Amino acid sequence: MSDNSLRIVWIYPDLLSTYGDQGNALVVERRARQRGLDVARLDVRSDQPIPTSGDIYLIGGGEDRPQRLAAERLRRDGGLYRAVENGAIVFSVCAGYQILGHEFINDLGQREPGLGLLDVVSVRGEGERCVGDVLGDIDPRLGLPPLTGFENHQGVTHLGPTARPLAQVRLGKGNGTGDGTEGAYNDTVFGTYMHGPVLARNPLIADHLLKLALDVNALPPVDDRWYEALRNERIAAAQQPA
């Protein structure tokens, strides 16, 4: 990678890309290039070391066994820890979100240690699976428009004192705790249950990641007509009576 490039790292596409979440990497890369930025994207498979010099790291969703394997390899590798210590931004979805917490329930029904990069703990819900469109209000401190996405999970994720909810849901289950929270974040690490891909539905979240990585308060405007059409379509669909 060039020293002057914005470095985007897509983690373990061979294990954690079941629900099209690789689209998140494509969106971040595209929106950076639209601003004339020099971008270097690296897709890191599970048999490869995680580079520590990336700027934005993206992790997707996956099935239970691949999630366990991914957690084991990320713990053993240690590269993502060091990247966050270096100031990197991390955005995770579903299984990836759970992996970033302290622990989750694996495919063997056992408590699996996570990476501890988010102050959350995930367990398996006892009720119906959370499936369907979600609409929520993102934490006002982030200055972002409403969240739209699609959830498909059995997990229940409890937030600790140093994790903030990414959003409060108006429609959908979110973290599954019954308190209306969806996802979690701290200064540089973000997690959500939303698919869609979520950054295609919410391009200003992608821009927020770019601003954090570049340490700027604003980015040049781009043509968002396609994204807005998708957002409006999915928000309208979510609000239709069941």
N, C-alpha and C positions, 0 to 999 in steps of 0.2 A: 504493500500500500504506500502511496505517496504521503510524505509527512504533512503536506498541505491539504490532503483530502479529508472530507467528512467521512468517517469510518463507521459503516453500518454493519452489524454482525447479526445474522440470522442463525439462531442456535438450534442444532439438532433437527433439521428438516426431515431426516429419516425416521425420527421417533415422534416428533411433536408438530405434525402438520396435517392432522386428520380432517380438520373442518375448514380448510382453505385459508388458515390464518397466515400463510405465507404472503397473502395479499397485503398484510400490514407492512412487510418489508418493501414490497413494490410501491406502496403509497408513499412511505417516507422517502424512499429513493427518488421517486418521480417528483415529489414536491420540492425536494432539495435541488434537483436538476433544473426545475422550472425557475428557480431563483438564481441560476447561473453558478451554483456551487459545484465544485469538483468533488465527486462522490466515489468512494470505493466501497463496494458491498462484498462481504465475505459470507458464504453459506458454510457453516461448520458442522460437519457430520459427527455422530457420536463416537467415532473412533479417532477423532482429531482433537488436539488441544484447543482450549478456548483462548484466543488472543487477549491480552490484557490492555492493549492500546486502542481499543475501539471507543467510539463516542456514543453510539446508541446500540443497545442490544435488544433483540426482539425474540420472544419465546411464545410458541403457540400451544394449542390444545392437543390432546391425544388420549388414547385408551389407557386403561389402568396399568397394564403390564409395561408398555413403553414409558409411562410416567414414572414408574418405579425405577426402571433402568436409567432413565434420564437423570433422576435425582441422585442415584448412586454414582453415576459418572461425573456429574457436576460437583458433587461433594469431593470426590477423589481428585478431580482436576484442580479445583481451587482458583481457576482463572477468573471466573465471574466475580468472586469475592474481591480479588485484587483489582479488577477493572472498576468496581464500585468505589473501592478505596481511592482509586485514581480520579474519581469524579464522573465516571460514566453514567449514562442514563439507561434504565432498563424498563421495558414495557412488556408485560406478560399477560397471557390469556388462559383462562380455565385451568387445565392441568399445570401449565406453566406458572400461573398465579399461585396455585397451591404449593408448588415446589419452592417458591420464594419465601414461603412462610416457615414457621418453626417445625411444623409436622403436618402430615395428612395420613389418611387411611389408604394403604396400598391394596393391590389386587389380591393379596393373601389375607386381607382382613386385619393386618397388623399396622401399628403406628410407625410411619416411615419418617425419619428426620428430613426436614427441608434444609434450605440454605440460611434461614434466619435473616434474610435481607428485608423482609416485611414482618411487622409485628402482628402476625395472624396465625391462627391454628384452624385447620380444616378437619371436619369429621364427615361421616356419611349420613345423609338424611334418612329418616325413617318413613317419611311420607312419599307422596308422588314425586316423580322426577320433574325438575324445573325445565319446562320446554316452552318456547314461544318468544314472540317479540317483546321487547322491553323498551320502556320510555322512562327517562329519569332526569333529574336536575343535578348537574355536576356541581361540586363544591364551589360556592361563589368565589372563593379565594383564587381559583384558577382562571376565572374570567372567561368561561367557555359556554357555548350554547347547549341546549338539552342533549342528553345522551340517547342514542338509538342503537339497538343491537338485537341479537338473537341469542337466547340462552338455551343450553342443552346439557344439564348436569344434575347429579345427585348430591353434590357436595353442600355442606353448610360451613361457612367460614366466619369465625369469630374474630373481631378486631381487638388487639391489645391497645394500651394507652398511647403508644407512639405512632399508631397507624390512623390515618384519617379516612373516612369513607370517600371513595371517588365520587359517588352520586347517591341521591335519594330517589328511589323508584316511585313513579306514579302508576306504572303498569309493569307487572312481572314480579319475580321473586328476588332477583339479585343474589345477595349473599346467603339467602335462605334462612336467616335467623329470625325473621318476622318483624324486624325493626325498620325495614325499608331501606337498609343500606345496600349499596352495590359497589363491589371492588374496594380497593384500598390503595393508599399511596403515602409516601413520605416525600422528602425533598427531591429525590432523584430516581426512586423506584416506584413503579406503578403496576397494579394488578387489577384485572377485571374478568368476569365470566363471559363477557360479550364477544360473540362471533359476528360475522356479517360480510366480509371482514370488518371489524369494528372501526379501523382507521379509514376505510373507504366510506363508511357511513358517517364518520365524524372526523373530517379532514383537519379541523382546527386542533384536535388533539395531537395529530401528527405534527402540525406546525408548532404546538407547544413543546413537544419533544425536541424539535429542531432549535427553537429559541433557547431552551435550557442547554443543549449541547454547544451552541455557538455563543452562549452568554450574551444574548441581545434581547432587547425588549420588544422588537418588532421585526417583521420580515416584509419584503416587497410583496405587493398583492399579486395574485394569480387568478386565472379564469376558473371559477368554482361552479360553473353552470351544471356540469355533469354531476358533481357531488351533491349539489343542492337538489337536483331532480331526484337522485336516489334517496337522499334524506327525506324529502317531502313525501315521496311514495311510501317509504317504510313507516314513517311516523303516522301517516294517514291510515295505513293498513293496521298498525297496532291499536289505533283508536276505534276501529270498527267493532261493533258488537259481536260477541262470540256466536 
